[in-house]
Each structure stands twice: as structure tokens, then as C-alpha cells.
Amino acid sequence: DLALQFLAPLSPLLPFRGAMKIALLPSVALGMDNGVAKTPPMGWRSWNVFKLDVDQDLVSGQVDGLLERIGGEKSLLELGYDTIGVDDGWQDCGAGQHDGFHDQDGKPLVNKTRFSDLPGLVSSTHQRKVKLGWYMNNCWCDELLKMPWSISTGGSTKQDVAFLLELGFDAVKVDGCGPEHDIAAWGDGLKAGKVVLENCGDNNPYVPARAQLEGPAWPWSPPLPQDVEDCPFHMYRASDDIAPHFTSAMWNLQQLRPFLDKEKPLSRPGCWAYGDMLQVFHGLNFTESRTHFGAWAVTSSPLTLAHDLRNTTATALAYPIIGNAMAIAVNQQWAGHPGFLVEEANETVAWQVLHGASNERGPTKWDAPVYQIWAKPQPNGQVAVLGINLGPVTRDVTFDLATLGITGEQAAVTNIWTQASDGVIAKSRTVRLEPRDSAFLMLQPHTETLTEVEEENLRLQSQVAKAVDLLI
């Protein structure tokens, strides 16, 4: 709906009379189908900024931030960011059996000092039309480390599922640190509750290569492509934890590639791959943050914010990026493919990549291509394309219609970052990008040559739009 609301006013600006043609898209099997996560989920989670330092007041403050209208703009909730999620740190570590956080009946124990009235928090959040997400199979107070034998029994999955359903949670992230590794059991238990299930780690014990423990605890790793053929969850991490650096965000983007195959994509409605939560304005400057957000948008990755939403100054700085209606529309629309890598440079630049919210892992050596071009089909024959300069110097990046799979020699262009018409591509267009910057374009192909008047109209429309943008 958001995409249609945004794109409809642009249609009079596009004087296209010819048919639009684009290469046929593959048929894609849908993922878990229980009425939720038909589009990539959007919201906020606590880990990147707050890590274990979470409590009830913090969560309530984030709900306030989601509803805040800054400078007369739409609230983040109105834009589609509808879920506030708590990560690790809610449990009463050490109060349960074997110094864990489940009692002798397997029920999870909540830290009452941090969350004095969890049912009340869920209720008040829902009253404000916001959804609430939780976190299970925790890493802090790792019960698998304390009870390595418990993986054979699946830990307390049934009791945790009952806890989530009883309190009315709308989403849960199941991490890979504890003993509850049967993600299919999670999916079966939560299906009736329409709870969005995130598989955050290797939670597929039926994979033969991972049937045994290595040492005292399960070795965390993301799912592999074969794990998501049959997808008993709604979204899944394809990467290590993201660090507050541009290089980490771009490294995590590359980990999506096995799930975004052009012919057989594994990320699809009800089963979305992503490279972890966003780091917009958290260790990244404006240019880096915009490129990072564009990369998540063009690959249909769930858009999970991480900055402190109580900080209205931070939200105002990030709003031109996270509030860009056209970029969000690209992310949310489905036209048969989640997005894929079109082209990358042979030339590389050496990067040292850190991982984890506290830079606790790495560095990983990566010879990164100096540029990449990604694309995602859109409804009505349009194609969203993102060109990224990953190199250390200013670079020209060329968008070629034939390489992008667009038949015909011309396409109208809308600059997604400025949300303004930007003329016509004839066969190809070269853009100059500063280091770590990106060009995010919407292309509308057609098969007829524009008249001189039509070309002049598009040029004038583009100039007017840019002038208005400068005034704003």
C-alpha cells in the first residue's frame, strides 16, 4: 500500500506509451504461511545499542519514539516500523535450575527488577497499536553451556512457546546459543498465534553435518541455503552479528548472495533473509548509512532499526534515510524476486572486517570489489537499481539497461534518494560516486522513442523537483 501511495503520483510524470518488457522472473515457493511476514518485517530491536542493558522503561520509551512525529513528518509507525523488539537481558539468570533461567517445570523466569509488569507492558504496547517482540534460546546465561546434555531433549521449547502465546507477543528472535535448536518445533508451536519467528542462528539439528556438539556448547553459525528450502520460520540471519562499521554492513550484505540466486531465490514472502539489524547513524556517517539502508531495501531485507528512538535528534538526522517512502516501497514490494547482485568490479580493495555489536570478533580479511550493482524487480515492469562505490576514491559506475535485463533502449529514471524524476536513460547511464556513496534509481522501461517535447518536460520536471528539494 505504501508503495502504491507513493508511486501513483509519479505516473503523470512518465509519458510512456509503449509496452514495458523485462526478463521473465523465476517462480518462487513461498515460505512459512500463517498470515504474517508477507512483506519484510519492519521495526526496532535493542541489541546493537543497548546490548544487555534493557528494562521496561527502556521499551516503553522506544514505543514513544516510534509514535513521535518529528517536524510534522509521519511517525515511524505510520511508515511501517510497527514492532519493538527486546533482545537478550530480560531473563533472571541464575534463578533457575542448574543456574539457568528456567524453573524445574521448564518455565522461563523473568527478571522482575528489570521487567516488573511484563503482561502490562505487552498490553500497553498493543493499546498504542505497536507490536512487541521477544527473544529466546538466549546467549547470556547460556543454558547449553551449563547443561550440554539438554540439547538432546530440546530444552524448554514447549514452555517458552506457551509463555510467548500466553502473554501475547507478536514476534520472537530465537538465537543459537541455548539448547532449543529445533526451529521447526518453534514454528509449529507459534503458527496458531501468528507470531513472526526469526531464526537467528543454526537451529536445524536435522542437518547431518551438525548433529553433534563441538566441545561444551553448540557452535553458533547462520543457517545454510539447504536449511531454508523448507522454511518453518519467517526471517533468518544469513550473517554474523553486524558491527557499527560500514565495512561490516557491506560484508554482511555479501552473505545474502547464496539466498538471492537470480534463478532460484531462497529469500521470499514468509521466509526473508537478512544481514542483521541496521546500523544507520550508529558508527556510520550519513553517506554510509544511506548506502547501508539502500542495500537492505534492494535485497528485501527486514528493516530493523537500532538507534535510541527516544533521541529525537538522532531520529531527525536519520529520517531522510529511514523515512524515505520510495526506498521503503522498494523493500516492501514483491514482483517475483527479492533482489540480486547484477555486477561487480574485478578490481578489489583490501578490508579488515570486524563483527559483533562490540567489535568482539574478527578481523576478517576481505578483498572487496570496488563497486557493485544490485537490482530488484518492482511491479508494473519497473526495476530498482543500487550502485555502490566500495572503493576509497571517487568512481564512475555505469548502469547498462541490457545488463540489468531490461529490453528496449530507454527507461525513465526516478532518483530514489531525492524522490524526484531524473530524466531518461538511453541504453546506459554513468554516475559519479564518492567513496561509500550510492546511486539508488527506479527505472521504468519502455519501447518507444520519446519526442523532444517529452524529453524537455522530463528535464524540467527533474530541475523543479531538485529545486524544491533544496528549498525544503
C-alpha positions in Angstrom: 0.0 0.0 0.0 2.8 2.4 0.9 4.5 1.8 -2.5 1.3 2.3 -4.4 0.5 5.5 -2.5 4.0 6.9 -3.3 4.3 5.7 -6.9 0.9 6.7 -8.1 1.5 10.4 -8.1 4.6 9.9 -10.2 2.7 8.2 -13.1 1.7 11.5 -14.8 5.4 12.4 -14.9 6.2 9.3 -17.0 5.0 9.9 -20.6 5.2 6.2 -21.7 3.0 4.8 -24.4 4.9 1.7 -25.2 4.8 -1.7 -23.6 7.2 -2.4 -20.8 9.3 -5.5 -21.1 11.7 -7.2 -18.6 13.3 -10.6 -18.4 10.9 -13.3 -17.0 11.3 -13.9 -13.3 11.5 -17.3 -11.7 8.7 -18.9 -9.9 9.3 -18.8 -6.1 8.0 -21.1 -3.5 6.5 -19.1 -0.6 7.9 -19.5 2.9 6.0 -20.1 6.2 2.4 -19.1 5.6 0.4 -18.3 8.7 -0.7 -14.8 7.6 2.3 -12.8 8.8 5.6 -11.5 7.3 4.2 -11.4 3.8 6.5 -8.4 3.4 9.8 -7.9 5.0 9.2 -7.1 8.7 10.0 -3.6 9.9 10.6 -2.4 13.4 13.3 -1.9 16.1 15.4 -4.1 18.4 17.6 -3.4 21.4 20.9 -5.3 20.9 23.0 -3.1 18.7 22.9 -0.1 21.1 21.8 -1.4 24.5 23.1 -5.0 24.5 22.1 -6.5 27.9 21.1 -3.1 29.4 17.3 -3.4 28.9 14.3 -2.9 31.1 10.6 -2.0 31.0 11.1 1.8 30.9 13.5 1.5 28.0 11.0 -0.5 26.0 8.2 2.0 26.8 10.5 4.8 25.7 11.1 3.1 22.4 7.4 2.8 21.8 7.1 6.6 22.4 9.8 7.2 19.9 8.0 5.0 17.3 4.9 7.2 17.7 6.7 10.5 17.7 6.1 12.9 14.8 9.2 15.0 14.3 8.9 18.2 12.3 5.4 17.4 11.1 6.6 14.2 9.3 4.9 10.8 9.6 5.8 8.8 12.6 8.0 5.7 12.2 4.9 3.7 13.0 3.0 5.3 10.2 5.9 4.5 7.8 5.6 0.8 8.7 8.0 0.3 11.6 5.5 -1.4 13.7 7.4 -3.7 16.2 9.6 -3.0 19.2 11.8 -6.0 20.0 13.7 -6.9 23.1 16.9 -8.9 22.7 18.9 -10.6 25.5 19.0 -9.4 29.1 15.4 -9.9 30.2 15.9 -13.2 32.0 16.6 -13.9 35.7 19.9 -15.6 35.1 20.9 -18.0 37.9 17.5 -18.2 39.4 16.5 -21.4 37.6 17.7 -25.0 37.7 21.4 -25.5 37.1 21.9 -21.7 37.5 19.9 -21.2 34.3 16.7 -19.1 33.8 14.0 -21.9 33.6 12.4 -23.3 36.7 12.1 -27.1 37.4 9.0 -27.2 35.2 10.8 -25.5 32.3 9.0 -22.2 32.6 11.2 -19.1 31.8 12.0 -16.8 34.7 11.8 -13.0 34.0 14.0 -10.6 35.9 11.3 -8.7 37.9 13.7 -5.9 38.7 14.0 -5.1 35.0 10.5 -6.1 33.9 8.2 -5.6 36.9 5.0 -6.0 34.9 5.6 -7.8 31.6 1.9 -8.5 30.9 1.2 -4.8 31.5 3.9 -3.9 29.1 2.5 -6.1 26.3 -1.0 -4.8 26.9 0.0 -1.1 26.9 2.2 -1.6 23.8 -0.8 -3.2 22.0 -3.1 -0.4 23.1 -0.8 2.0 21.2 -1.1 -0.1 18.0 2.5 -1.3 18.3 3.6 -4.9 18.3 6.1 -6.4 20.8 8.9 -8.8 20.1 10.8 -11.1 22.5 14.0 -13.2 22.4 14.6 -16.8 23.3 17.4 -19.5 23.3 19.4 -16.9 24.9 23.2 -16.3 24.8 23.6 -14.6 28.1 23.2 -17.2 30.9 23.8 -19.8 28.2 21.9 -22.8 29.4 23.6 -25.1 26.9 26.9 -24.3 28.4 25.5 -25.1 31.9 23.5 -28.2 30.7 25.1 -29.6 27.5 23.0 -32.7 27.7 19.8 -30.7 27.3 20.2 -30.3 23.6 19.0 -33.9 23.2 15.7 -33.0 24.8 15.3 -29.7 23.0 15.5 -27.7 26.2 12.3 -25.9 27.2 10.9 -25.1 23.8 7.3 -26.0 24.6 7.3 -24.0 27.8 8.8 -21.0 26.0 6.3 -21.1 23.3 3.5 -21.3 25.8 5.0 -18.2 27.6 5.0 -16.2 24.4 1.5 -17.1 23.4 0.1 -16.6 26.9 1.5 -13.0 27.1 0.5 -12.2 23.5 3.9 -11.4 21.9 3.9 -10.7 18.2 7.4 -11.7 17.3 10.3 -13.7 18.7 14.0 -14.0 17.8 15.3 -17.5 18.5 19.1 -17.3 18.9 21.5 -20.2 18.5 23.2 -20.2 22.0 20.9 -22.3 24.0 19.7 -25.9 23.7 16.4 -25.2 21.8 17.6 -25.9 18.3 14.6 -27.5 16.7 13.3 -24.4 14.8 10.5 -26.5 13.2 9.1 -27.1 16.7 9.2 -23.4 17.3 7.3 -22.8 14.1 4.7 -25.4 14.8 4.1 -24.1 18.2 3.8 -20.5 17.3 1.9 -20.8 14.0 -1.5 -20.5 15.6 -0.5 -17.4 17.4 0.6 -15.6 14.2 4.0 -14.8 15.8 6.8 -13.7 13.5 9.6 -16.2 14.0 13.2 -15.2 13.4 15.8 -18.0 13.1 18.9 -16.3 14.4 21.5 -19.0 14.2 22.0 -22.6 13.3 18.7 -24.1 14.6 18.4 -27.0 12.3 19.6 -30.1 14.2 18.3 -32.4 11.4 21.2 -31.3 9.2 23.6 -34.4 9.5 26.8 -32.3 9.4 25.7 -30.6 12.6 24.3 -33.5 14.6 27.0 -33.4 17.3 28.2 -30.8 19.7 31.8 -29.5 19.4 33.0 -29.0 22.9 30.8 -27.9 25.7 28.5 -25.7 23.7 26.8 -25.6 20.2 29.0 -23.7 17.7 26.9 -20.7 16.6 26.5 -20.2 12.8 23.9 -18.9 10.5 21.6 -21.1 8.5 22.8 -22.5 5.2 20.8 -22.5 1.9 19.7 -26.1 2.4 18.2 -25.1 5.8 15.7 -22.8 4.2 14.3 -24.9 1.3 11.6 -25.8 3.7 11.2 -22.7 5.8 9.5 -23.2 9.2 10.2 -19.6 10.2 9.6 -16.1 8.7 13.0 -14.5 8.7 16.6 -15.6 9.2 20.0 -14.2 9.7 22.4 -15.0 6.9 25.5 -13.4 8.6 27.5 -12.9 11.7 26.4 -10.1 14.1 26.8 -6.7 12.5 29.3 -4.3 13.9 29.0 -0.5 14.0 31.1 -0.1 10.8 30.3 0.4 7.1 32.7 -2.5 6.3 30.7 -4.8 8.5 27.4 -3.8 6.9 28.8 -4.4 3.4 30.4 -7.7 4.4 27.0 -8.9 5.8 25.4 -7.8 2.5 27.6 -10.3 0.7 26.4 -13.2 2.9 23.0 -12.8 1.4 24.2 -13.8 -2.0 23.6 -17.6 -1.7 20.0 -16.8 -0.8 19.4 -14.3 -3.6 20.2 -16.5 -6.6 18.8 -15.0 -9.8 17.1 -18.2 -10.9 16.2 -19.8 -7.6 16.0 -17.2 -4.7 15.5 -18.6 -1.2 14.5 -15.3 0.3 10.8 -14.9 -0.3 7.5 -13.9 1.2 7.2 -15.6 4.6 10.9 -16.5 4.6 13.2 -13.4 4.5 17.0 -13.5 4.6 18.8 -10.5 6.1 22.2 -9.4 7.3 21.2 -8.4 10.8 19.8 -5.2 12.2 20.5 -1.8 10.7 23.4 0.4 11.9 22.0 3.7 10.5 23.8 6.5 12.3 25.4 4.1 14.7 29.0 4.2 13.8 28.2 5.2 10.2 28.0 8.7 8.8 25.2 10.0 6.6 26.6 8.7 3.3 27.5 5.3 4.7 24.1 5.0 6.5 22.2 5.8 3.3 24.1 3.2 1.3 23.6 0.6 4.1 19.8 1.3 4.1 19.6 1.1 0.3 21.4 -2.2 0.3 18.9 -3.6 2.8 16.0 -2.1 0.8 17.0 -3.5 -2.6 17.5 -7.0 -1.1 14.1 -7.2 0.6 15.9 -7.5 4.0 13.8 -6.9 7.1 14.3 -3.2 8.2 15.1 -3.4 11.9 16.2 0.0 13.4 18.7 0.1 16.3 19.3 3.7 17.3 17.7 5.0 20.5 14.3 6.1 19.4 13.9 8.3 22.5 16.6 10.6 21.0 14.5 12.7 18.6 17.6 14.5 17.3 19.1 11.2 16.1 15.8 10.2 14.5 15.6 13.6 12.8 19.1 13.1 11.4 18.3 9.6 10.2 14.8 10.4 8.9 15.8 11.4 5.3 17.1 7.8 5.1 14.8 5.6 7.2 11.8 7.8 6.3 12.4 7.7 2.6 9.0 6.4 1.4 10.2 5.3 -2.0 13.1 3.3 -0.6 10.7 1.6 1.9 8.4 0.9 -1.0 11.2 -0.8 -2.9 11.8 -3.0 0.1 8.2 -3.9 0.7 7.0 -4.6 -2.9 7.1 -8.1 -4.3 7.3 -8.7 -8.0 8.8 -12.2 -8.1 12.3 -11.7 -6.8 13.9 -10.4 -3.6 16.8 -8.6 -5.4 20.1 -9.8 -6.6 23.7 -8.8 -7.5 23.9 -7.8 -11.1 27.5 -6.8 -11.5 30.7 -6.2 -9.5 34.2 -4.9 -10.3 37.1 -7.2 -10.8 39.3 -4.6 -9.1 39.3 -5.0 -5.3 40.2 -3.1 -2.1 41.6 -4.8 1.0 39.3 -4.6 4.0 39.6 -5.8 7.6 36.1 -6.5 8.8 35.1 -6.6 12.5 31.9 -8.5 13.7 29.6 -8.1 16.6 27.9 -5.1 18.3 31.0 -4.6 20.4 33.6 -5.5 17.7 34.2 -8.7 19.6 35.1 -10.8 16.6 37.5 -10.5 13.7 39.0 -9.0 11.8 38.1 -11.0 8.7 40.2 -10.2 5.6 38.1 -9.3 2.6 39.1 -8.2 -0.9 36.0 -6.2 -1.6 35.1 -5.3 -5.2 35.4 -1.5 -5.6 31.8 -1.3 -6.9 28.7 -3.4 -7.1 25.3 -3.0 -8.8 22.2 -4.6 -7.2 18.7 -4.8 -8.6 15.2 -5.7 -7.5 12.2 -6.0 -9.8 9.2 -3.9 -9.0 5.5 -4.0 -10.0 4.5 -2.7 -13.5 7.8 -3.6 -15.1 9.9 -1.2 -13.0 13.3 -2.1 -11.7 15.0 -0.6 -8.7 18.8 -0.5 -9.0 21.5 0.4 -6.5 25.1 1.2 -7.4 27.6 1.2 -4.5 31.1 2.6 -4.6 33.0 0.4 -2.1 36.4 1.8 -3.1 38.5 4.5 -1.4 38.3 7.0 -4.3 35.6 8.7 -6.4 34.5 6.4 -9.1 32.2 6.2 -12.2 29.6 3.5 -12.1 27.6 2.6 -15.3 24.0 1.3 -15.3 23.5 -0.6 -18.5 19.9 -1.5 -19.4 20.9 -4.7 -21.2 23.0 -5.9 -18.2 20.1 -5.1 -15.9 17.9 -7.4 -18.0 15.7 -4.6 -19.4 14.7 -5.0 -23.0 14.4 -1.8 -25.0 16.9 1.1 -25.3 15.3 3.7 -23.0 14.0 3.9 -19.4 12.7 6.8 -17.4 14.6 7.4 -14.2 13.5 8.5 -10.7 16.2 9.2 -8.2 15.1 7.3 -5.1 17.3 9.2 -2.7 15.8 12.6 -3.8 12.4 11.1 -4.8 12.5 13.2 -8.0 12.3 12.5 -11.7 15.8 12.3 -13.2 15.3 12.2 -17.0 15.8 9.2 -19.3 18.4 6.5 -19.7 19.2 5.8 -23.3 20.9 2.4 -23.3 23.1 3.3 -20.3 24.0 6.0 -17.7 27.2 6.6 -15.9 27.1 8.2 -12.4 30.0 9.5 -10.4 30.0 8.3 -6.8 32.1 9.4 -3.9 33.7 6.7 -1.7 31.0 4.6 0.1 28.2 6.6 -1.6 25.4 5.0 -3.7 23.0 5.8 -6.5 19.5 4.4 -6.0 17.4 4.6 -9.1 13.9 3.4 -10.2 13.8 2.6 -13.9 10.6 2.4 -15.9 11.4 0.7 -19.2 9.6 1.4 -22.5 10.0 0.6 -26.1 9.2 3.9 -27.9 11.4 6.9 -28.5 10.5 10.0 -26.6 9.7 13.1 -28.5 11.9 16.2 -28.0 9.0 17.8 -26.1 8.7 14.8 -23.7 12.4 14.8 -23.1 12.4 18.5 -22.3 9.4 18.0 -20.0 11.3 15.3 -18.0 14.4 17.5 -17.8 12.3 20.5 -16.5 10.5 18.3 -14.0 13.8 17.0 -12.7 15.1 20.5 -12.3 12.0 21.7 -10.5 12.0 18.7 -8.2 15.6 19.3 -7.3 15.0 23.0 -6.6 12.1 22.2 -4.3 14.2 19.6 -2.5 16.9 22.3 -1.9 14.2 24.7 -0.6 12.9 22.0 1.8 
